[in-house]
Amino acid sequence: MAENTQAALDAQADVVIVGAGFGGLECAMGLGRAGVDTLVIDRRNHNLFQPLLYQVATAALSPADIAEPIRKTLGRYQSVRVMLAEVTDIQDSAVVLSDGRRVGFGKLVIATGSDYTYFGHDDWREHAPGLKSLREARKIRQRLLMAFEAAETTRDPAKRKALLTTAIVGGGPTGVEMAGAVAELGRFMIRRDFRALEVRDMRVLLIEAGPRILAGFPANLSDYAAGRLRRAGVEIMLDAPVEAIAPGELVVSDAPIAVGCIIWAAGIKPSPAAGWLGLEQAAKGRIPVDDGLAVIGRPDIYAMGDTASMPTPLPGLAQVAKQQGRWLGARLVAEISGQPPAETFRFRNRGNTAMIGRNAAVFDFGTWQLTGPLAWFLWAFVHVALLVNFEKKLLVAVQWTARYVTRQRGARLIEEDNPTVPRID
Ligand SMILES: Cc1cc2nc3c(=O)[nH]c(=O)nc-3n(C[C@H](O)[C@H](O)[C@H](O)COP(=O)(O)OP(=O)(O)OC[C@H]3O[C@@H](n4cnc5c(N)ncnc54)[C@H](O)[C@@H]3O)c2cc1C
């Protein structure tokens, strides 16, 4: 156990990891395998597979398909403890929890990820939830399904069209995936399950402030994605920054648009952890780390994933966080057991991808690319492979196969606690 001379510690460990997302969990498993005394702190009790949140929001998967209790994953490692708590600060060699408790560390790993930014309009979040948590994905699913229910019973054609309009703000991979999935879900539900609705009344708007969607991909892949989305009935609005959002309405280029559901998929900001170290001004709010993921000036603290910035910045991707977590786990084991640790983390790019819809996806491997059904199959294969355990892999693979054959969406549930009807004035 690390020496910790500070008074009034409520717990302590040789290694404390804050955040059990993609990076933190990999790191904890590496330390657990080597028997290192480790405490993992997360404000959620589950690890969340964020890349498939849009499938929960569009009723293709259930929340439990993409979330796994952290205790279940780490329970097999005797030297690893788990604490459900929110970290709010770091003081000397202790993290401070939201209830004032303090946890001492020998080494600290910060893996607290990122959140959506509403570019100074935090009040928009209530009307335009993003896809960062199960709660938000369920809220979107609820609003989408309620808009269709309300449209079925209204006699006012203008109101019906407004309720059947879904706006997705942000044309990155999440916005593209969401737009394709909403178009498929809406068409399927109207054709099969709703008697008073017509497919021609449905609108899916993908609103992007920049000149093209999938700006992080080569231009030809953006064009391919835009073509496929338009064929699926998605209207793409480019150079169209959103100016205002209110219940049932958003304003784009001075024009108000009445909508049944708004989904936010624009702009990511790092977690506030840089502020705990007094570094919030550096690296756009990310914590600056060296090539070995150590925080500059604090060799006992490491950061990784979406909340860290290496000398050569890496994109905010699950594969980056996972690789860093695995590497840092091995480095810390070497350090603690007195062996010379590896000093430089090297990212191996496994390809950047986005799903567009049935039989359509894009893959960018840098030197070569893939589109169409093969990319779609590879996307599905990779995402199943990345799920946290065999049970989840099997469950999701079976459900996707059934959905591919039947086109059914099994998780079309409107929960009873808050079935609010969308407001269209
Ligand atoms: C909708 C969506 C789709 C995505 N799709 C893809 C994709 O297809 N491919 C891809 O590579 N990447 C994708 N990403 C990005 C990917 O999910 C992130 O890059 C990855 O999750 C970063 O991992 P991380 O370990 O840094 O943080 P996360 O995985 O976000 O984990 C952070 C953890 O820290 C915890 N935490 C945060 N703050 C505190 C605190 N103060 N106290 C305690 N615990 C805290 C959180 O509860 C969470 O468990 C997507 C992201 C989103 C939101």
Ligand as a Chemical Component Dictionary entry (heavy atoms), coordinates in Angstrom:
data_LIG
# 
_chem_comp.id                   LIG 
_chem_comp.type                 NON-POLYMER 
_chem_comp.pdbx_formal_charge   0 
_chem_comp.three_letter_code    LIG 
# 
loop_
_chem_comp_atom.comp_id 
_chem_comp_atom.atom_id 
_chem_comp_atom.alt_atom_id 
_chem_comp_atom.type_symbol 
_chem_comp_atom.charge 
_chem_comp_atom.model_Cartn_x 
_chem_comp_atom.model_Cartn_y 
_chem_comp_atom.model_Cartn_z 
_chem_comp_atom.pdbx_ordinal 
LIG C1  C1  C 0 -22.807 8.821  -29.394 1  
LIG C2  C2  C 0 -21.338 8.474  -29.508 2  
LIG C3  C3  C 0 -20.902 7.629  -30.517 3  
LIG C4  C4  C 0 -19.557 7.300  -30.624 4  
LIG N1  N1  N 0 -19.160 6.442  -31.620 5  
LIG C5  C5  C 0 -17.862 6.072  -31.702 6  
LIG C6  C6  C 0 -17.441 5.118  -32.686 7  
LIG O1  O1  O 0 -18.252 4.617  -33.494 8  
LIG N2  N2  N 0 -16.121 4.756  -32.705 9  
LIG C7  C7  C 0 -15.213 5.278  -31.823 10 
LIG O2  O2  O 0 -14.033 4.903  -31.867 11 
LIG N3  N3  N 0 -15.580 6.186  -30.899 12 
LIG C8  C8  C 0 -16.875 6.597  -30.803 13 
LIG N4  N4  N 0 -17.266 7.499  -29.859 14 
LIG C9  C9  C 0 -16.245 8.105  -28.991 15 
LIG C10 C10 C 0 -15.897 7.203  -27.827 16 
LIG O3  O3  O 0 -17.060 6.754  -27.172 17 
LIG C11 C11 C 0 -14.997 7.968  -26.859 18 
LIG O4  O4  O 0 -13.856 8.396  -27.559 19 
LIG C12 C12 C 0 -14.585 7.080  -25.692 20 
LIG O5  O5  O 0 -15.713 6.745  -24.928 21 
LIG C13 C13 C 0 -13.550 7.782  -24.811 22 
LIG O6  O6  O 0 -13.194 6.901  -23.805 23 
LIG P1  P1  P 0 -12.745 7.469  -22.389 24 
LIG O7  O7  O 0 -12.268 6.300  -21.597 25 
LIG O8  O8  O 0 -11.844 8.627  -22.560 26 
LIG O9  O9  O 0 -14.089 8.069  -21.749 27 
LIG P2  P2  P 0 -15.586 7.397  -21.542 28 
LIG O10 O10 O 0 -15.623 6.114  -22.249 29 
LIG O11 O11 O 0 -16.487 8.479  -21.895 30 
LIG O12 O12 O 0 -15.567 7.127  -19.983 31 
LIG C14 C14 C 0 -15.525 8.151  -19.033 32 
LIG C15 C15 C 0 -16.007 7.578  -17.704 33 
LIG O13 O13 O 0 -15.694 8.509  -16.692 34 
LIG C16 C16 C 0 -16.785 8.629  -15.803 35 
LIG N5  N5  N 0 -16.694 9.959  -15.194 36 
LIG C17 C17 C 0 -16.685 11.149 -15.830 37 
LIG N6  N6  N 0 -16.543 12.149 -14.965 38 
LIG C18 C18 C 0 -16.469 11.582 -13.729 39 
LIG C19 C19 C 0 -16.313 12.097 -12.426 40 
LIG N7  N7  N 0 -16.209 13.416 -12.204 41 
LIG N8  N8  N 0 -16.283 11.244 -11.370 42 
LIG C20 C20 C 0 -16.410 9.903  -11.585 43 
LIG N9  N9  N 0 -16.549 9.359  -12.806 44 
LIG C21 C21 C 0 -16.571 10.184 -13.863 45 
LIG C22 C22 C 0 -18.006 8.437  -16.686 46 
LIG O14 O14 O 0 -19.134 8.042  -15.929 47 
LIG C23 C23 C 0 -17.520 7.375  -17.658 48 
LIG O15 O15 O 0 -17.810 6.071  -17.196 49 
LIG C24 C24 C 0 -18.608 7.855  -29.719 50 
LIG C25 C25 C 0 -19.052 8.717  -28.710 51 
LIG C26 C26 C 0 -20.403 9.020  -28.586 52 
LIG C27 C27 C 0 -20.871 9.950  -27.484 53 
# 
loop_
_chem_comp_bond.comp_id 
_chem_comp_bond.atom_id_1 
_chem_comp_bond.atom_id_2 
_chem_comp_bond.value_order 
_chem_comp_bond.pdbx_ordinal 
LIG C1  C2  SING 1  
LIG C2  C3  SING 2  
LIG C2  C26 DOUB 3  
LIG C3  C4  DOUB 4  
LIG C4  N1  SING 5  
LIG C4  C24 SING 6  
LIG N1  C5  DOUB 7  
LIG C5  C6  SING 8  
LIG C5  C8  SING 9  
LIG C6  O1  DOUB 10 
LIG C6  N2  SING 11 
LIG N2  C7  SING 12 
LIG C7  O2  DOUB 13 
LIG C7  N3  SING 14 
LIG N3  C8  DOUB 15 
LIG C8  N4  SING 16 
LIG N4  C9  SING 17 
LIG N4  C24 SING 18 
LIG C9  C10 SING 19 
LIG C10 O3  SING 20 
LIG C10 C11 SING 21 
LIG C11 O4  SING 22 
LIG C11 C12 SING 23 
LIG C12 O5  SING 24 
LIG C12 C13 SING 25 
LIG C13 O6  SING 26 
LIG O6  P1  SING 27 
LIG P1  O7  DOUB 28 
LIG P1  O8  SING 29 
LIG P1  O9  SING 30 
LIG O9  P2  SING 31 
LIG P2  O10 DOUB 32 
LIG P2  O11 SING 33 
LIG P2  O12 SING 34 
LIG O12 C14 SING 35 
LIG C14 C15 SING 36 
LIG C15 O13 SING 37 
LIG C15 C23 SING 38 
LIG O13 C16 SING 39 
LIG C16 N5  SING 40 
LIG C16 C22 SING 41 
LIG N5  C17 SING 42 
LIG N5  C21 SING 43 
LIG C17 N6  DOUB 44 
LIG N6  C18 SING 45 
LIG C18 C19 SING 46 
LIG C18 C21 DOUB 47 
LIG C19 N7  SING 48 
LIG C19 N8  DOUB 49 
LIG N8  C20 SING 50 
LIG C20 N9  DOUB 51 
LIG N9  C21 SING 52 
LIG C22 O14 SING 53 
LIG C22 C23 SING 54 
LIG C23 O15 SING 55 
LIG C24 C25 DOUB 56 
LIG C25 C26 SING 57 
LIG C26 C27 SING 58 
# 
